[in-house]
Amino acid sequence: MQDSSSLDELDLSLVNAVQIAPRGSWQLIGSVLGVDPSTVARRWQRITEQGLVWVTAYARLTAPTAFVLGCVEIDCRPSERDRLAVLLARLPQVVSVHHVGSGRDLLVLVNARGLPALSRFVLDELSHHPGVRRTSVHTATTVFGEGVQWRLNALSPAQRAQLAAHAPPRAKQGVLTEEDRDLMVALSTDGRRTVAELAELTGASVSTARRRLAKLVDRGLVSIRCEVAQSLTGWPVSAIFWANAPADELSEIGRALADLAEIRFCAAVTGEHNLIMIVWLRSPEDCQRLEERLAARLPSLSLAERAITLRQLKRQTRVLDDLGRSTEVVPTDPWADLRLPAPDGAGSG
């Protein structure tokens, strides 16, 4: 009997297929995998119910948007660190929460509706939280790579080519508006929701929901992303690199970095260092090997700092356990008011 917390070869192939065609029908995916569609659907239901995989959706990061992505570094009081991390993970604007091994206690990616909202949150709320000693925020000026591009590569080239025709477009036309908010929130918790489900959740007709969904997908306004518990991927170690690139080479270097298999996130940022990378590795030793490859391929790139992620508490819409399995769903909503919950007892008589 298969371990309930593992993925077999068919599961891995199924995940890889959904990574490429996240809204592909079970008929399509089953035909590519050579498996009956009902078997594929049952497999998917089992591994999603176990929190091993999930599909989410969010405003695309690798193109200009109406939102601002902040990389917030936080030093915490030891007694308050875990509690603060959970509070942040449950905010609908927080993209990820990392417990970091050196230099800072937490690294948090926050997608806010604008710079004023991000500034007010960091300066007026987060900095005054009793568990916080120090904060530092760096805004992303360009996102070169995000996790939607990461693949397991459990399929053959021929299978990947079959599915590629059903992948969401990458070219972006237009911007998301608050009129898209209810549909984006509904899609964020399950990027494979049917049009009928989306219509019910948003109070729209099925035809209206279909038209609105097609706009988001066809114009490349949304990233629909299949995620898998990191401990099951063969890439169980996560690390964060801060680096500097010459200004006139920054875009070229950023695009080159985004093509690397290890890259989960790569962005140009403001601050002392102008690049940040989040990478997945097969072992801690691969951190040094990756540095050596970067030095050989990109000699003008200077790595300034690196840190192992001790634990990632949140990734997109999911709060995670120690093995990276989903334990709680937090809908994405960058339009919402960005603030921490009041401390226990606040406002009581």
C-alpha positions in Angstrom: 0.0 0.0 0.0 1.3 3.4 -0.9 2.5 5.7 1.9 -0.1 8.4 2.3 2.5 11.1 2.5 4.4 10.1 -0.7 4.0 10.4 -4.5 4.6 7.5 -6.8 5.8 7.7 -10.4 2.2 8.2 -11.8 1.5 10.9 -9.2 4.7 12.7 -10.2 3.8 12.5 -13.9 0.3 13.8 -13.0 1.7 16.8 -11.1 4.1 17.6 -13.9 1.2 17.5 -16.4 -0.8 19.9 -14.3 2.2 22.2 -13.9 2.2 22.6 -17.7 -1.5 22.6 -18.3 -3.0 23.6 -14.9 -6.6 23.7 -16.3 -6.3 20.9 -18.7 -9.1 18.4 -18.7 -8.6 15.0 -17.1 -9.5 13.6 -20.6 -6.5 15.5 -22.0 -4.1 14.7 -19.1 -5.2 11.0 -19.0 -4.6 10.6 -22.8 -1.0 12.1 -22.4 -0.2 9.9 -19.5 -1.9 6.8 -21.0 -4.2 6.4 -18.1 -8.0 6.4 -17.8 -9.3 10.0 -17.0 -11.3 8.7 -14.1 -8.1 7.2 -12.6 -6.3 10.5 -13.1 -9.2 12.4 -11.4 -9.2 10.0 -8.4 -5.4 10.3 -8.0 -5.6 14.0 -8.1 -8.4 14.1 -5.5 -6.4 11.8 -3.2 -3.1 13.8 -3.3 -4.9 17.1 -3.0 -6.9 16.0 0.0 -3.6 14.9 1.6 -2.2 18.4 1.1 0.6 17.1 -1.1 -0.3 19.1 -4.2 -2.6 22.1 -5.0 -3.3 24.6 -7.7 -3.4 28.3 -7.0 -3.8 31.5 -9.0 -2.6 35.0 -8.5 -1.7 38.2 -10.4 1.3 37.6 -12.6 4.5 38.8 -11.1 6.7 38.7 -14.2 5.1 41.7 -15.8 4.1 45.2 -14.6 1.0 45.2 -12.4 -1.0 47.6 -10.3 0.5 45.9 -7.2 3.8 46.3 -5.4 5.8 43.3 -4.3 7.8 43.9 -1.1 10.6 41.7 0.3 10.4 42.4 4.0 13.1 41.2 6.4 12.2 41.0 10.0 14.2 40.5 13.2 12.0 39.1 16.0 12.0 38.5 19.7 12.7 34.8 20.0 9.5 34.3 22.1 7.3 36.0 19.5 8.9 34.8 16.2 6.6 31.8 15.6 3.5 33.6 16.6 4.3 36.5 14.3 5.1 34.2 11.4 1.7 32.6 11.7 -0.1 36.0 11.8 1.7 37.0 8.6 1.0 33.7 6.9 -2.7 34.2 7.4 -2.7 37.6 5.6 -4.2 37.4 2.1 -1.5 39.7 0.7 1.4 37.6 2.0 2.9 35.5 -0.8 5.5 33.5 1.3 7.0 33.3 4.8 10.5 32.0 5.3 12.3 31.2 8.6 15.8 32.1 7.6 19.0 30.6 8.9 21.1 33.8 9.2 21.0 37.6 8.9 17.3 38.0 9.7 14.7 35.8 11.3 12.0 36.0 8.7 11.8 36.9 5.0 8.3 37.7 3.9 7.1 38.5 0.4 4.1 40.8 0.4 2.0 41.8 -2.6 0.3 45.1 -1.7 -2.1 47.2 -3.7 0.4 50.0 -3.9 3.5 51.5 -2.3 1.4 53.6 0.2 -0.3 50.4 1.5 3.0 48.6 1.8 4.7 51.5 3.5 1.9 52.0 6.0 1.9 48.3 6.8 5.7 48.1 7.4 6.2 51.5 9.1 2.9 51.9 11.1 2.0 48.3 12.0 4.7 45.7 11.6 7.5 47.9 13.0 5.4 48.5 16.1 4.4 44.9 16.7 5.7 43.8 20.1 7.5 40.8 18.6 9.5 42.9 16.1 12.9 44.3 16.7 13.8 45.5 13.3 12.3 45.6 9.8 13.8 46.3 6.3 11.8 46.4 3.1 13.0 46.1 -0.5 10.5 46.6 -3.3 10.8 44.4 -6.4 11.3 46.5 -9.5 11.3 43.6 -12.0 10.4 40.0 -11.3 12.4 37.8 -13.8 11.2 34.4 -12.6 8.5 32.9 -10.4 7.5 29.4 -9.2 5.0 29.0 -12.0 7.9 28.3 -14.3 9.4 25.5 -12.1 8.9 21.9 -13.3 9.4 18.4 -11.9 10.3 17.1 -15.4 8.7 13.7 -14.7 7.4 13.6 -18.3 9.0 12.7 -21.6 9.8 15.6 -24.1 6.9 14.3 -26.3 4.4 14.4 -23.4 5.5 17.9 -22.5 5.1 19.0 -26.1 1.6 17.6 -26.2 0.6 19.5 -23.1 2.4 22.8 -24.0 -0.4 23.6 -26.5 -2.8 23.8 -23.6 -0.5 25.9 -21.3 -1.8 29.4 -20.3 -0.4 32.3 -22.4 2.6 34.2 -21.0 2.2 37.4 -23.0 0.4 39.9 -20.8 -2.2 42.4 -22.2 -3.8 44.8 -19.8 -3.9 44.9 -16.0 -6.1 43.4 -13.4 -8.7 45.7 -11.8 -10.8 45.5 -8.7 -13.6 44.3 -11.0 -11.6 41.0 -11.2 -11.2 40.7 -7.4 -14.0 38.2 -6.6 -13.0 35.9 -9.5 -9.3 36.1 -8.5 -10.1 35.3 -4.9 -12.2 32.3 -5.8 -9.6 31.1 -8.3 -6.7 31.6 -5.8 -7.8 28.7 -3.6 -8.2 26.2 -6.4 -7.0 27.2 -9.9 -8.8 24.2 -11.3 -12.3 25.3 -10.2 -14.9 24.7 -12.9 -16.7 27.6 -14.5 -19.9 26.6 -12.7 -18.1 26.7 -9.4 -16.6 30.1 -10.1 -20.1 31.4 -11.1 -21.6 30.2 -7.9 -18.8 31.7 -5.7 -18.9 35.0 -7.5 -22.7 35.3 -7.9 -22.4 35.5 -11.7 -24.0 33.6 -14.5 -22.1 30.7 -16.0 -21.6 32.6 -19.2 -20.4 35.7 -17.4 -18.0 33.6 -15.3 -16.7 31.9 -18.4 -16.1 35.2 -20.2 -14.3 36.7 -17.2 -12.1 33.7 -16.7 -11.2 33.6 -20.4 -10.1 37.3 -20.2 -7.8 36.6 -17.2 -6.3 33.5 -18.8 -6.1 34.5 -22.5 -4.6 37.9 -21.7 -2.0 36.4 -19.4 -3.1 38.4 -16.4 -3.1 35.5 -14.0 -0.5 32.9 -13.1 -2.1 29.5 -12.5 0.4 27.4 -10.6 0.5 23.8 -9.6 2.5 23.4 -6.3 3.8 20.2 -4.6 5.1 19.6 -1.1 8.8 20.4 -1.4 9.9 17.4 0.6 8.5 15.2 -2.2 10.1 16.9 -5.1 13.7 15.7 -4.9 14.7 19.3 -4.2 14.1 19.5 -0.4 16.5 22.3 0.5 15.6 26.0 0.0 18.0 28.9 0.1 18.0 32.6 -0.5 20.7 34.5 -2.3 21.3 38.3 -2.3 23.5 39.5 -5.2 24.6 42.6 -7.1 24.8 43.0 -10.9 26.0 46.0 -12.9 23.0 48.2 -13.7 23.6 47.9 -17.5 23.6 44.0 -17.2 20.9 43.6 -14.6 18.0 42.7 -16.9 20.2 40.3 -19.0 21.5 38.6 -15.9 18.1 38.4 -14.3 16.7 36.6 -17.4 19.6 34.2 -17.4 19.1 33.4 -13.7 15.3 32.8 -14.3 16.2 30.0 -16.8 18.1 28.0 -14.2 16.4 24.8 -12.9 17.0 25.8 -9.3 15.3 29.2 -9.5 11.9 29.5 -7.7 11.9 33.3 -7.6 14.3 36.0 -9.0 13.7 39.7 -8.8 15.5 43.0 -9.1 15.0 44.9 -5.8 15.8 48.2 -4.2 18.4 48.4 -1.4 22.0 47.5 -0.8 21.7 44.5 -3.1 19.9 44.7 -6.4 19.0 41.0 -6.9 17.3 38.4 -4.7 16.9 34.7 -5.6 15.0 32.0 -3.9 16.3 28.6 -5.0 15.5 24.9 -4.4 18.4 22.5 -4.1 18.9 18.8 -3.9 21.2 19.1 -0.9 22.9 21.7 1.3 26.1 21.0 -0.6 24.4 22.1 -3.8 24.4 25.6 -2.5 28.2 25.8 -3.1 27.9 24.0 -6.4 25.3 26.5 -7.6 27.6 29.4 -6.5 30.4 27.9 -8.6 28.2 27.6 -11.6 27.0 31.2 -11.3 30.5 32.4 -11.0 31.5 30.6 -14.2 28.4 31.6 -16.2 27.8 35.1 -15.0 31.2 36.5 -13.9 29.9 40.0 -13.4 27.3 38.8 -10.9 28.6 39.2 -7.3 26.9 37.1 -4.6 26.7 39.1 -1.4 24.8 36.9 1.0 23.3 33.5 1.2 21.1 31.8 3.8 19.4 28.4 4.1 15.6 28.5 4.7 15.0 26.6 7.9 11.3 26.4 7.2 8.9 27.8 4.8 5.6 28.5 6.6 3.6 29.8 3.6 3.7 29.4 -0.2 1.1 31.3 -2.1 -2.3 30.4 -0.7 -1.2 27.6 1.6 0.1 27.5 5.2 2.6 24.6 5.3 3.8 22.0 7.8 7.5 21.0 8.4 7.4 18.8 5.2 5.9 21.5 3.0 2.4 19.9 3.0 -0.7 22.2 2.9 -2.5 22.4 6.2 -4.5 25.6 5.8 -5.9 27.6 2.9 -5.6 31.4 2.8 -7.3 33.1 -0.3 -5.1 35.6 -2.1 -6.5 39.1 -2.1 -4.0 42.0 -2.7 -6.9 44.5 -2.8 -7.8 43.8 0.9 -6.8 46.2 3.6 -3.3 45.3 4.6 -3.0 45.1 8.4 -2.1 42.8 11.2 -4.8 41.5 13.5 -5.2 43.4 16.8 -3.2 41.8 19.6 -5.2 39.5 21.9 -7.3 41.5 24.3 -7.0 44.8 22.3 -10.1 46.9 22.6 -11.5 44.9 25.6 -12.8 46.6 28.6 
